[in-house]
Amino acid sequence: MEQLALTAPAHDVSILGLFLQAGWIVKAVMIGLLAASIWTWAIIVDKVFAFRRMRSQLNRFEENFWSGQSLEELYSTLSDRKTVGMGSLFVAAMREWKKSFERGARSPISLQSRIDRAMDVALVREMDKLEARLGFLASVGSVAVYVGLFGTVIGIMTSFQAIAGSDSTNLAVVAPGIAEALLATAIGLLAAIPALLAYNKLTTEAGKIGSRLEAFADEFSGILSRQLDERGASQAQSAAE
Amino acid sequence: MRAGLATSVTLHALVLGWGLVNLSAPEAFDVDDVEALPVELVSIAELTQIQEGAEDAPKEGPASLEETTPPEPDPDAVNIGNQELDQTTPETETQRAAEVEEARLPDPVEVPLPRPAPREEPTPVVEETPEPESTPATEIAPVPAPKEEVTPDPIEEAIAAAEPEAAPEPEQEFVELPSELPTPQARPEAPKPVETASVSEETAPAQTAKTPERKVEENQQSLSAAQTEETEEKADEVASLLNREQGSGGGSKANNQQASAGGTKTTTGNTLTQSEMDSLRGQIQACWSVPASAQGEEGLKVSVQFQLTQGALIEGKPTVTSSSGNRQLDESAVRAVARCGAKGFQLPSDKYDSWRDVVVNFDPSEMFR
């Protein structure tokens, strides 16, 4: 008797083979997730180094600041340089101070508040710079899973449609389509997990650096206000004499 | 940022490359070869439509296709009545003796059995037998033919002439009836009268050369004979007669024609199973491209008939047995069959009988369900 065997085509179940077999929607999802993953890691690498640089810069600046060097000298060395972190806070405050004295504004109370504001602005700018692109990590961490799931659902859907067309319920026919669809979720998780971890870590680090900057700003503001008060007192003295 | 991006891209490239190499297809499960049991629905016709072959079946059908080598035509008979001897040299004494020996071989037990039935009428009175040419026929026939005159049957005469001494030999054993034997017209059946001890009837064939009066006498005489001896003797006689009759054909079996095909072979009524028909349908469908003019049309049907060789290749041209009226559709169907047939179909070769002649109905509306 004649044997009529229906042979299922041999499927390539390697990762690349699965990717190439996928439908265009699933492919687009996978490619998008891969790009997100690449960008996520670029941000992570960038931020880790930026934060490390920032910390060492803060340490160096604090060393210089508390070394007994005069503020004028420090300012003259920093003003013509590109500064980050505490340096830029210091430069912003000193610039405001200098401008006020050069133009003869003598009210110490308004000067104090202006210096505070200038430092606040510099602080916000610094924090912005620190936390730039961390939002992307947060997005990837929460959304990539869903995007991958979307690709999986679409893949399984088309896979089942194909099965319905092929009149075969053999698992060998069903399996490659589902494996290919699940690859989308795998890539989504692969992008989301590091993004989420990095986001949490980097935001806490940014918070720490931010609080350090704020503490410095407060301290420096205190120093300046003491100076102002001392100056006001000496001027009042000389005026009385 | 650029450094970070470059690092990231390199990292991904590395990971992906590693993954493609090491995370390629996972090892396939090493499953024992547990094949799904193939179930096929088989028509019961294979069992219910078994046909016994018959020797005289009309020569039709493909069952026996092997070439039959026609036997050498026998040479013309020299002597009539014995196939083994009639074609060679004229008989010799030894040959005749051998023949008689042969005649005694058959089992005598069988012979008495058929007799009782026709033995009822001991009528030696009937005048004419139409044709007592074949001795067994006359024996079996209940009609006695005690002709007064010897029928001018050439064969019998020839037999009688050819072996006048064949008869005497058995008779010599029989002491009681030497009287009739010398008669030249008497056929070898001359001893028959003795057998009438049981029944008078079977003397009839033997009597073709005898007078009825003689027969009556013989009957009476035979009554005294021992029954067992008689039956044995009769068996020999009958057997010898039968043998002689068989040989009388000369070379008539020589035949240049093909042996009876189809009928003599015991065939089963095997039909294609549903899956085999589906397979054939699929094969033809793959070759069929429906012309645009017939697409979506309802009620167009073409029947195409074609013959297949045993190698499942098409034989001759497919013919349209029932046209759809759409010439393009007809042609497309014929083309489909011819194209597929040229490549050969996948069909079970042991069911050649059932797919030797195929009629395919093409219906374009079913094609696009």
Interface residues (C-beta under 8 A of the other chain):
Chain A: M1 E2 Q3 L4 D12 V13 S14 I15 L16 G17 L34 S37 I38 W39 T40 W41 A42 I43 I44 V45 D46 K47 F49
Chain B: M1 A3 G4 L5 T7 S8 V9 L11 H12 G19 L20 L23 S24 A25 P26 P38 E40 S275 E276 S279 Q346 L347 P348 S349 D350
